[in-house]
Amino acid sequence: MFKTIKLNTLKCCGHKTLAMPFLLIVVILLHTLNASAQSDRKLTNQLQGLVRDFNGQAGIYVQDLKTGKEVAINADMLFPTASMIKVSILCGLMDKIEKGELQYNQKLAYKDSLLYPGEDILGSFKNNDTIQLSKVALLMITMSDNTASLWLQKLVGGEYINAWLAQNGFEKMRVNSRVAGREAIRKIYGWGVSTPREMCRLFTLIDRGEAVSKAASERMVRNLGKVYWDENALSQIPPYIKTLSKSGAVDDSRSETVLVHGPHTDYVFSIITKNLKDQSWKPDNEAWTLIRKVSALLWHYYEPKDKWQPADGIGKYMLNE
């Protein structure tokens, strides 16, 4: 409890002050100043212009990692993560490795029962084929291989992953699929649920070496910097810039989280969408187009002197063309 200090005998600008907890005054002033300093109104206005006529719901969180200034547009709203939840699975996996319960390069035996229908690389394996855990983890992040991801989630445990998230201060980000007690929320949000703000926080922890351990974070940074699916947000950032990224996509939601180390600034952003009117899988899908516009705006906002633009004809080298 704050101790009230009587100030009615003091004067400020010739006027007597009212009795008030002195420390409370300081806290209120600091909070007000901090809130004002952290919000980037110019960038917020620009991003709001991009999402104003969007046919669906969009959440955006952006933070300049050097100044702390941020943009928050529906940043604390719950959204489906789709494949972005695989970064949480990776953290749970690394935590088990850190504790000695698993080994990064141990051999795993593939079983047909693990198959997730689709075009995943692991889906082409035969029953009892072996592969190193490290390669399964790499496929989960770089190729977003669903069979690899579900295998690792089963190996680590969805409840274990969610416990790790809770212990590290994540209030909303959770794995839903194949986790007891989360069937109802899974029907709404699918495999995983998060907010744009918490997705950015997870990436920032990893980048700063604060997720699991410095060594585990370093390994995760390397994997998150080798993403195959680079046709949306990453396509608007020069290929020679260091990034960490993960995207996710289902019919009703498209999303991407990226942390960028630019020449003059470091920033992180997450854009997640839901309730999409345009559920096509063509390159000009409205949500994917929005993600590219947001990423391009941010790159040139934070690096205004940089004149880089995607090369003419690059479309024929993009994955979803």
C-alpha positions in Angstrom: 0.0 0.0 0.0 1.3 3.5 -0.8 1.9 5.9 2.0 0.1 9.2 1.7 2.4 12.2 1.9 0.6 15.4 2.8 1.6 18.0 0.2 -0.9 20.8 1.0 1.9 22.9 2.5 3.9 22.8 -0.8 3.3 25.0 -3.8 3.5 24.3 -7.4 3.3 27.3 -9.8 2.0 29.3 -7.0 -0.8 26.9 -6.1 -1.2 24.6 -3.2 -1.2 20.9 -4.1 -3.9 18.4 -3.0 -2.9 15.6 -0.6 -2.3 12.5 -2.7 -0.1 9.4 -2.5 3.1 10.8 -3.9 4.3 7.5 -5.4 0.9 7.1 -7.0 1.3 10.4 -8.8 4.7 9.2 -10.1 3.3 5.9 -11.3 0.4 7.6 -13.1 2.7 10.1 -14.8 5.2 7.4 -15.8 2.4 5.2 -17.2 1.0 8.1 -19.2 4.3 9.1 -20.6 5.2 5.5 -21.4 1.9 4.8 -23.1 2.3 7.9 -25.2 5.9 7.1 -26.2 5.2 3.5 -27.1 2.4 4.1 -29.6 3.5 4.9 -33.2 0.5 6.9 -34.3 1.9 7.7 -37.8 2.5 4.0 -38.6 -0.8 3.0 -36.9 -2.7 5.4 -39.2 -1.0 4.0 -42.3 -1.7 0.4 -41.3 -5.3 1.2 -40.4 -5.7 2.5 -43.9 -4.7 -0.8 -45.3 -7.2 -2.9 -43.3 -10.1 -0.4 -43.4 -11.9 -2.1 -46.3 -10.7 -5.6 -45.7 -13.3 -8.3 -46.1 -12.7 -10.2 -42.9 -11.1 -9.5 -39.5 -7.4 -8.6 -39.3 -5.2 -8.3 -36.3 -1.8 -6.6 -36.5 0.9 -6.1 -33.9 4.2 -4.3 -34.8 7.1 -3.4 -32.5 10.3 -1.5 -33.2 12.7 -3.6 -31.1 15.1 -0.7 -30.6 12.7 2.1 -29.5 9.8 0.0 -28.2 7.3 1.9 -30.2 4.4 -0.2 -31.3 1.3 -0.6 -33.4 -1.7 -2.5 -32.0 -4.7 -3.2 -34.2 -6.8 -5.9 -32.7 -3.5 -7.1 -31.3 -5.1 -8.9 -28.3 -7.9 -10.5 -30.2 -8.0 -14.3 -30.5 -7.1 -15.7 -34.0 -6.4 -19.1 -35.5 -2.7 -19.7 -35.7 -2.8 -22.5 -38.3 0.8 -23.5 -38.9 2.3 -20.7 -36.8 1.5 -22.9 -33.7 4.5 -25.0 -34.8 6.8 -22.5 -33.3 5.2 -23.3 -29.9 5.7 -27.0 -30.6 9.4 -26.3 -31.4 9.7 -24.5 -28.0 8.2 -27.5 -26.2 10.5 -29.8 -28.0 13.6 -27.7 -27.2 12.6 -27.6 -23.5 12.5 -31.4 -23.4 15.9 -31.6 -25.0 17.2 -29.0 -22.6 16.0 -31.2 -19.7 17.7 -34.3 -21.2 14.4 -36.1 -21.9 15.0 -36.1 -25.7 18.2 -35.7 -27.8 18.3 -33.4 -30.8 19.9 -36.0 -33.1 18.3 -39.1 -31.8 16.9 -41.6 -34.3 13.1 -41.8 -34.7 11.2 -44.6 -36.4 8.3 -43.4 -38.7 5.0 -45.2 -38.5 2.2 -45.1 -41.1 -0.2 -44.1 -38.4 1.5 -40.7 -38.2 0.6 -39.8 -41.8 -1.2 -36.6 -42.3 -2.7 -36.6 -45.8 -1.2 -34.1 -48.2 2.1 -33.4 -49.9 4.4 -33.5 -46.9 7.9 -34.9 -47.3 7.5 -37.2 -44.3 4.3 -38.5 -45.8 6.3 -40.3 -48.5 8.2 -42.3 -45.8 7.6 -46.0 -45.5 6.7 -47.7 -42.2 9.7 -48.1 -39.9 11.9 -45.8 -41.9 14.2 -43.9 -39.6 15.1 -40.2 -39.4 16.9 -37.9 -36.9 14.7 -35.8 -34.7 16.6 -32.7 -35.8 15.5 -33.3 -39.4 11.9 -33.7 -38.3 12.1 -30.4 -36.5 13.7 -28.7 -39.5 10.9 -30.0 -41.7 8.3 -28.8 -39.3 9.5 -25.2 -39.5 11.1 -24.8 -42.9 8.6 -26.8 -45.0 5.8 -26.6 -42.5 5.4 -30.3 -42.8 2.2 -31.3 -41.0 3.2 -35.0 -40.5 6.5 -33.9 -38.9 4.6 -31.4 -36.7 2.0 -33.8 -35.5 4.7 -36.4 -34.8 6.7 -33.9 -32.7 3.6 -32.7 -30.9 2.8 -36.3 -30.0 6.4 -36.9 -28.9 6.4 -33.8 -26.7 2.8 -33.7 -25.6 0.3 -30.9 -26.3 -0.3 -30.5 -22.6 3.4 -30.1 -22.0 3.6 -27.4 -24.7 0.7 -25.5 -23.2 2.3 -25.7 -19.8 5.5 -24.3 -21.2 3.6 -21.4 -22.7 1.7 -20.7 -19.4 5.0 -20.8 -17.4 6.5 -18.3 -19.8 3.7 -15.8 -19.5 1.6 -16.6 -22.5 -2.0 -16.2 -21.5 -3.7 -16.9 -24.8 -1.4 -18.9 -27.1 -2.3 -22.6 -26.9 -2.2 -25.8 -28.9 -5.8 -27.0 -29.3 -5.6 -30.0 -31.5 -5.2 -33.4 -29.8 -5.2 -31.8 -26.3 -7.7 -32.9 -23.7 -10.2 -30.3 -22.6 -9.6 -28.0 -25.6 -12.1 -29.7 -28.0 -14.6 -26.8 -27.9 -12.0 -24.1 -28.6 -10.5 -26.3 -31.4 -13.9 -26.2 -33.2 -13.6 -22.4 -33.3 -9.8 -21.8 -33.9 -8.5 -25.1 -35.2 -5.0 -26.4 -34.4 -3.8 -23.4 -32.3 -4.9 -20.1 -31.0 -3.0 -16.9 -30.3 -3.0 -13.1 -30.6 -0.8 -11.1 -32.8 0.9 -9.6 -29.8 1.8 -13.0 -28.3 3.1 -14.3 -31.6 5.5 -11.3 -31.7 6.5 -11.9 -28.1 7.4 -15.5 -28.8 9.6 -14.6 -31.7 11.2 -11.8 -29.7 12.0 -14.2 -26.8 13.6 -16.7 -29.3 15.6 -13.9 -31.0 16.9 -12.6 -27.7 18.0 -16.1 -26.5 15.4 -16.1 -23.8 13.3 -19.1 -25.0 14.2 -22.3 -23.1 17.9 -21.4 -23.1 20.4 -19.3 -25.1 21.6 -22.4 -26.9 18.1 -23.7 -27.7 17.1 -20.2 -28.9 20.1 -20.0 -31.2 19.1 -23.3 -32.8 15.5 -22.1 -33.2 16.8 -18.9 -34.8 18.7 -20.9 -37.4 15.6 -22.9 -38.3 13.3 -20.0 -38.4 15.7 -18.3 -40.8 15.4 -21.0 -43.4 11.7 -20.9 -44.2 10.7 -22.3 -47.6 7.3 -20.5 -47.8 8.5 -17.0 -48.7 6.0 -15.7 -51.2 4.1 -13.3 -49.0 5.6 -11.2 -46.2 9.1 -12.3 -46.9 8.8 -11.5 -50.6 8.6 -7.8 -49.6 11.9 -7.8 -47.7 15.3 -7.9 -49.4 16.6 -11.5 -49.6 19.9 -10.5 -48.0 18.2 -9.3 -44.8 18.2 -11.6 -41.8 14.7 -12.7 -40.8 12.9 -15.2 -38.6 9.4 -16.2 -39.9 6.5 -18.6 -39.8 3.3 -18.4 -41.7 0.0 -20.2 -41.5 -3.0 -20.7 -43.8 -6.3 -22.5 -43.8 -9.4 -21.6 -45.8 -10.7 -19.0 -43.4 -7.4 -17.6 -42.1 -4.0 -16.5 -43.5 -1.3 -15.2 -41.3 2.4 -14.5 -40.9 4.8 -13.4 -38.2 8.2 -12.0 -39.1 11.2 -10.6 -37.1 13.5 -8.5 -39.2 17.1 -7.4 -38.5 17.5 -4.4 -40.9 20.5 -2.2 -41.4 19.2 0.5 -39.2 16.4 -1.1 -37.2 15.1 -4.3 -35.8 11.3 -4.9 -35.8 8.8 -7.7 -35.4 5.3 -7.9 -36.7 2.4 -10.4 -36.9 -0.7 -10.1 -39.1 -3.4 -12.7 -38.6 -6.8 -12.8 -40.3 -10.0 -14.7 -39.9 -13.6 -14.8 -41.2 -12.3 -14.3 -44.7 -14.7 -13.7 -47.5 -12.0 -14.6 -50.1 -11.0 -18.2 -49.3 -9.3 -18.8 -52.6 -5.8 -20.3 -52.8 -4.6 -18.0 -55.6 -1.7 -15.6 -55.2 -4.1 -12.6 -55.3 -6.1 -13.9 -52.3 -7.2 -10.8 -50.4 -5.6 -11.8 -47.1 -2.3 -12.7 -48.8 -2.3 -9.5 -50.7 -2.9 -7.6 -47.4 0.1 -9.4 -45.8 2.3 -8.4 -48.6 1.2 -4.8 -48.5 1.7 -4.7 -44.7 5.2 -6.2 -45.0 6.2 -3.8 -47.8 4.9 -0.8 -45.9 6.9 -1.8 -42.8 10.1 -2.4 -44.6 10.1 1.0 -46.3 8.8 2.7 -43.1 11.7 1.4 -41.0 14.3 1.6 -43.8 13.1 4.8 -45.7 16.4 5.3 -47.6 16.4 1.7 -49.0 15.2 1.6 -52.6 14.9 -2.1 -52.9 11.8 -3.5 -54.7 11.0 -7.1 -55.7 12.6 -7.8 -59.1 10.5 -7.6 -62.3 9.4 -11.1 -63.2 9.9 -12.5 -59.7 6.3 -13.8 -59.7 7.2 -16.9 -61.8 9.7 -17.9 -59.1 7.1 -17.7 -56.3 5.6 -20.8 -54.9 1.9 -19.8 -55.3 2.1 -18.5 -58.8 
